Amino acid sequence: MSDFNKYCQEAAEEELPDSEDEEDIGDEDTCSPQELAAEFQLKYKPQDETSVSLQREYVLSLAADEGFTRVAVGLSSSAMHIYNLDAGAGKLANFSFLPPTDSPQPVSICGIRFLDEGPHNIVVGTTDGYVRLYDLRLKGEQARFKYRHKYQEWPVPKSMCCFDRNANGRVICCGTEQFESNAFLLFHDVRERRQMGCYCESHEDTVTSVRFHPQNPDLLATGSVDGLINIFDVKEAEEEDALMSTLNTESSVGRLEWHKNVYDKDIVSCITTTGDFKSYESEEGDEVASFQRTDVTAAIRRKNAANFNLIGAHNQEDGGVFLLAGTNFNKGEILRSVSVTNKNELQPLANFQGNKQIVRDSLFDSKKGLLITGGESGIVTVWSQDPSGTPGSSDKLKVKKEKKSRKKAPY
């Protein structure tokens, strides 16, 4: 079971302890504050922050529309907040709230995606195996997808771990837990509101990430606890014909992303569940970059890799890639990024000053230079570059509190 799935299960079964109640493993920078400022020349500060709940809920998933005008925030209770984003001012404004899923069993969100280029249609995946479609201009669900076979439940796991929609918003793919030595990729046609089929032979353990190519609607990358990254052409009806290549990370896959190299070739990157980073050419299968947890820890100038938290890999406007990383030390106050150079090296890039939580998901708008983070304290933060680079400028920023009432505790 992946770290994400373990968290969902534990969060659903029992109340999580306060960070103050947990003993932090010691950690510190490996250089002086002056050297740190010289190396991380980009300084970011919180432009806006909001607390998603008065209850103790984690932010598990973030999504933004293509124009970065609307942000969806999925919580450990399966509730979801929708915000309008004024990118120029870097400010969030309440737009909508979707309450927790009505289920007899504990349910968490396992992903959110805007269905198309606009800010209105959202698909939400939950761990009970459902993907729900919402039109934010209307009330209630517009469609609900769950895999069935001949009007009976198909003998696959009822729990879903991840999902994605393709580039034209026509197909949804869901990844499941391991079941009888197999894990399943389940497909739905969004427009016709029907199931399409499943792949069940390419992964032998829980599927932890499914990512469609951002431009090619037929290209799909999937990752699993079995350590494999599979690349599929979903135009093909048969799984054997659809499988284009298999990459062995020799680890457990946590999160996948798509990138382009300087030759405009497709690159798929992987963050493992142990905090390593790997990337490959998707067609040839050649390894492009490989950094262990200790490598990235050293690159963000921290000493103790045991505290390290690799959050995401993001595309920059110039075609480069940067890694967002932090630590679990002192409530996650350390949040930094490093760029992956053409020489397969890690270069210090940005320091995010004033972080208040352990970050679990992030979004980056390369055109506007905005970063959005969400995490274990239930805070959503909009980060913008600080031209002055003055430390401590975010101390006066107060976290806005949501005034939603809760009839039930989320855990």
C-alpha positions in Angstrom: 0.0 0.0 0.0 1.4 3.5 -0.9 2.1 6.2 1.6 -0.9 8.1 0.3 -3.3 5.2 0.8 -1.9 4.4 4.2 -2.5 8.0 5.2 -6.1 7.9 3.9 -6.8 4.8 5.9 -5.2 6.0 9.1 -6.9 9.4 8.8 -10.3 7.8 8.4 -9.9 5.4 11.3 -8.6 7.7 14.0 -8.0 11.3 15.0 -4.6 12.5 14.0 -2.4 13.9 16.8 -1.3 17.5 16.9 2.1 18.3 15.5 2.9 19.8 18.9 2.4 16.3 20.5 4.9 14.7 18.2 8.6 14.8 18.8 10.5 16.3 15.8 13.7 14.7 14.7 16.4 17.3 14.8 17.4 19.1 11.6 19.1 22.2 10.4 20.6 23.9 7.3 23.9 22.9 6.0 25.0 26.4 5.3 24.8 29.9 6.9 21.8 32.2 6.4 24.0 34.4 4.2 25.0 31.5 2.0 21.4 30.3 1.8 20.2 33.7 0.6 22.9 33.8 -2.0 22.1 30.3 -3.4 18.3 30.5 -3.3 18.1 33.8 -5.2 14.3 33.6 -5.8 12.4 34.5 -2.7 8.6 33.7 -2.4 6.2 34.9 0.2 2.5 34.0 1.0 0.3 36.4 -1.1 -2.9 35.0 0.4 -3.8 32.1 2.8 -7.1 30.5 3.8 -8.0 27.8 6.3 -10.4 25.3 4.6 -12.1 24.2 7.8 -12.4 24.9 11.5 -12.2 21.1 11.9 -8.9 19.1 11.7 -8.9 18.2 8.0 -6.0 17.6 5.7 -5.8 19.1 2.2 -5.2 16.0 0.0 -5.6 17.2 -3.5 -5.5 20.5 -5.5 -6.6 21.3 -9.0 -6.8 24.4 -11.1 -8.5 25.2 -14.4 -6.4 25.9 -17.5 -6.6 29.7 -17.0 -5.7 29.4 -13.3 -8.8 31.4 -12.4 -10.4 28.7 -10.2 -8.9 26.4 -7.6 -10.5 23.2 -6.2 -9.3 21.9 -2.9 -10.1 18.3 -1.8 -10.1 17.3 1.9 -9.6 14.2 3.9 -13.3 14.2 4.8 -14.1 14.0 1.1 -15.5 17.6 1.2 -14.3 20.1 -1.4 -13.9 23.8 -1.5 -13.9 25.8 -4.7 -12.1 29.2 -4.8 -11.9 31.9 -7.5 -8.3 33.1 -7.9 -7.4 36.6 -8.8 -4.0 35.8 -10.2 -2.9 39.4 -10.6 -3.4 40.1 -6.9 -2.8 36.5 -5.8 -6.0 36.4 -3.8 -8.5 33.6 -3.1 -12.3 34.2 -2.9 -14.9 31.6 -1.8 -17.0 30.3 -4.7 -18.6 27.0 -3.7 -18.5 24.2 -1.2 -19.3 20.5 -1.8 -20.1 18.6 1.4 -18.6 15.3 2.4 -19.7 12.2 0.5 -22.7 10.5 2.2 -21.3 7.0 2.9 -21.5 4.5 5.7 -17.8 3.9 5.4 -15.0 6.4 5.8 -14.2 8.1 2.5 -11.4 10.4 1.3 -10.8 12.2 -1.9 -8.2 10.6 -4.1 -8.1 13.2 -6.8 -9.7 16.3 -8.4 -9.5 17.4 -12.1 -11.2 20.1 -14.1 -12.8 18.2 -16.9 -12.0 20.7 -19.8 -10.4 24.0 -20.4 -13.1 26.0 -18.6 -13.7 26.5 -14.9 -17.1 25.0 -14.5 -16.9 21.2 -14.8 -15.1 19.2 -12.2 -14.6 15.4 -11.7 -13.8 14.2 -8.2 -12.6 10.7 -7.3 -13.2 9.2 -3.9 -11.7 6.1 -2.3 -15.1 4.3 -2.3 -14.6 3.7 -6.1 -16.7 6.5 -7.4 -15.9 9.4 -9.8 -18.5 12.2 -9.6 -19.0 14.9 -12.2 -20.1 18.4 -11.1 -21.2 21.4 -13.1 -20.5 24.3 -10.7 -23.2 26.3 -12.4 -25.8 23.8 -11.3 -26.7 22.0 -8.1 -25.9 18.4 -7.3 -24.0 15.7 -9.2 -24.4 15.6 -13.0 -23.1 12.0 -13.3 -21.5 9.3 -11.3 -19.1 6.6 -12.6 -18.4 3.3 -11.0 -17.3 0.2 -12.9 -19.9 -2.6 -13.3 -20.0 -5.7 -15.4 -23.2 -6.8 -17.0 -25.2 -4.9 -14.3 -23.4 -6.8 -11.6 -20.3 -5.6 -9.6 -17.2 -6.6 -11.5 -14.9 -8.5 -9.1 -12.4 -5.7 -8.7 -11.4 -3.8 -5.6 -14.1 -1.4 -4.4 -11.5 1.1 -3.3 -10.0 3.5 -5.8 -6.5 5.0 -5.3 -6.2 7.5 -8.2 -7.7 8.7 -11.4 -7.3 11.2 -14.3 -9.2 12.5 -17.3 -7.7 12.8 -20.7 -6.8 16.0 -22.7 -10.2 16.3 -24.4 -12.2 15.4 -21.4 -13.7 12.4 -23.0 -12.2 9.5 -21.0 -11.7 8.9 -17.3 -9.2 6.2 -16.1 -9.2 5.0 -12.5 -6.5 3.0 -10.7 -7.4 0.5 -8.0 -5.8 -1.4 -5.1 -4.3 -4.8 -5.6 -6.9 -7.6 -5.9 -6.0 -11.3 -6.3 -2.4 -10.5 -7.5 -3.7 -7.9 -10.0 -4.5 -4.2 -10.0 -7.0 -2.7 -12.4 -7.2 0.3 -14.7 -10.9 1.1 -15.3 -12.1 3.3 -18.2 -15.3 5.4 -18.5 -16.7 7.5 -21.4 -17.7 10.8 -19.9 -19.9 12.1 -22.7 -21.8 8.9 -23.2 -21.9 8.2 -19.5 -20.8 4.6 -20.0 -18.0 2.3 -19.0 -15.5 1.3 -21.7 -13.5 -1.6 -20.3 -10.5 -2.3 -18.1 -6.8 -3.3 -18.2 -5.9 -5.9 -15.6 -2.6 -7.5 -16.5 0.0 -4.8 -16.7 0.3 -4.1 -12.9 0.6 -6.6 -10.1 0.2 -4.3 -7.2 -1.8 -1.2 -6.2 -1.9 1.5 -8.9 -0.8 4.8 -7.2 -0.8 7.2 -10.1 -2.5 7.6 -13.5 -1.6 10.6 -15.7 -2.9 11.3 -19.2 -0.6 13.3 -21.5 -1.6 17.0 -21.3 -1.9 17.4 -25.1 -2.3 13.8 -26.5 -5.7 12.4 -25.3 -4.7 8.8 -26.2 -1.4 8.7 -24.2 -1.5 7.4 -20.6 1.2 6.8 -18.0 0.4 4.6 -15.0 2.5 3.8 -11.9 2.3 1.2 -9.2 3.7 -0.1 -6.0 5.2 -2.8 -8.1 7.7 -0.3 -9.3 6.6 -0.2 -13.0 5.6 2.8 -15.1 3.5 1.7 -18.1 2.8 3.8 -21.1 -0.4 3.0 -23.0 -2.1 4.1 -26.3 -5.7 3.9 -25.2 -7.0 4.0 -28.7 -6.2 0.3 -28.7 -9.0 -1.9 -27.4 -6.8 -4.8 -26.2 -4.4 -4.2 -23.3 -1.6 -6.1 -25.0 -1.8 -3.9 -28.0 -2.2 -0.7 -26.0 0.9 -1.2 -23.9 3.7 0.7 -25.6 6.5 0.5 -23.1 7.3 -0.5 -19.5 9.8 1.3 -17.3 11.2 -0.3 -14.1 11.9 2.3 -11.4 13.1 -0.5 -9.0 11.1 1.3 -6.3 7.5 2.0 -5.5 5.9 4.7 -7.7 4.2 7.6 -5.9 3.4 10.3 -8.4 3.8 10.7 -12.1 4.1 13.9 -14.3 4.6 14.7 -18.0 7.4 17.0 -19.3 9.1 18.0 -22.5 12.9 18.0 -23.1 14.8 20.5 -25.3 14.2 18.2 -28.3 10.4 18.3 -27.7 10.4 14.7 -26.7 8.0 13.5 -24.0 9.5 12.8 -20.6 7.6 11.1 -17.8 8.9 11.7 -14.2 8.3 9.8 -11.1 8.4 10.6 -7.4 8.8 7.4 -5.5 7.1 6.7 -2.2 10.6 6.8 -0.6 11.2 10.4 -1.8 13.5 9.6 -4.8 13.1 11.3 -8.2 13.4 9.6 -11.6 12.6 10.6 -15.2 12.5 8.8 -18.5 12.0 9.3 -22.2 8.6 7.8 -22.7 9.2 6.2 -26.1 12.8 4.9 -25.8 12.6 4.3 -22.1 16.0 5.8 -21.5 16.6 7.2 -18.0 17.0 11.0 -18.1 17.6 11.8 -14.4 17.8 10.0 -11.1 18.2 11.6 -7.7 17.9 9.8 -4.4 16.2 11.2 -1.3 19.6 12.2 0.1 20.6 14.0 -3.1 17.5 16.3 -3.0 17.9 16.8 0.8 21.4 18.1 0.2 20.3 20.3 -2.7 17.8 22.1 -0.5 20.6 22.5 2.0 19.2 20.4 4.8 21.0 17.9 6.9 18.6 15.2 7.9 17.0 13.1 5.1 14.7 11.4 7.5 12.7 14.7 7.7 12.7 15.2 3.9 9.4 15.5 1.9 9.5 15.6 -1.9 6.2 17.2 -2.9 6.1 17.7 -6.7 7.8 18.2 -10.0 6.6 21.3 -11.9 7.2 22.6 -15.5 8.7 26.0 -15.9 7.8 28.5 -18.7 11.3 28.0 -20.3 10.8 24.3 -20.5 12.8 23.4 -17.4 11.6 21.4 -14.4 11.9 22.2 -10.7 11.3 20.0 -7.7 9.4 21.4 -4.7 10.6 19.9 -1.5 10.3 20.5 2.2 10.8 18.9 5.6 8.5 17.5 8.3 10.6 19.3 10.9 9.0 22.1 13.0 5.6 21.9 11.3 7.1 21.9 7.9 8.4 25.4 8.0 11.2 24.6 5.4 9.9 24.8 1.8 12.3 25.2 -1.1 12.7 24.3 -4.7 15.6 23.1 -6.9 15.8 23.1 -10.7 16.9 20.0 -12.6 19.6 21.1 -15.0 20.5 19.7 -18.4 23.7 18.3 -16.9 21.6 16.1 -14.6 22.3 18.2 -11.6 20.2 19.9 -8.9 20.5 23.7 -8.7 19.1 25.7 -5.7 16.2 27.9 -7.1 13.7 29.4 -4.6 13.0 29.7 -0.9 9.4 29.9 0.3 9.5 31.9 3.5 6.7 31.8 6.1 5.4 28.3 5.4 3.1 27.1 8.2 2.4 23.4 7.5 3.7 20.1 6.0 2.8 20.5 2.4 1.1 17.5 0.6 0.1 18.9 -2.8 1.0 21.9 -5.0 0.1 23.7 -8.2 2.3 26.0 -10.3 1.3 28.5 -12.9 4.4 29.0 -15.0 3.1 32.0 -16.9 2.2 34.0 -13.7 4.9 32.5 -11.5 2.3 31.6 -8.8 2.6 28.5 -6.6 -0.4 27.1 -4.6 0.2 24.7 -1.7 -2.1 22.7 0.6 -1.3 20.4 3.5 -1.7 18.9 6.9 -2.9 22.0 8.7 -5.7 22.5 6.3 -4.3 25.7 4.9 -4.3 26.8 1.2 -1.5 29.2 0.4 -0.9 31.3 -2.7 2.8 32.1 -3.1 4.2 34.9 -5.3 7.8 36.1 -5.9 8.9 38.7 -3.4 11.0 41.3 -5.3 12.4 42.8 -2.1 13.4 39.3 -0.8 12.9 40.6 2.7 12.6 37.8 5.2 9.7 37.9 7.6 7.4 40.0 5.3 4.7 37.3 5.6 4.5 37.4 9.4 1.7 39.9 9.3 -0.5 37.8 7.0 -3.4 36.2 8.9 -5.0 33.0 7.8 -8.6 33.5 6.9 -10.9 31.0 8.5 -13.8 29.3 6.7 -17.1 29.6 8.6 -18.6 26.3 7.5 -20.2 24.3 10.3 -19.7 20.6 10.6 -22.3 18.2 12.0 -19.8 15.4 12.2 -16.1 15.3 12.8 -14.2 14.2 9.7 -12.4 11.3 11.4 
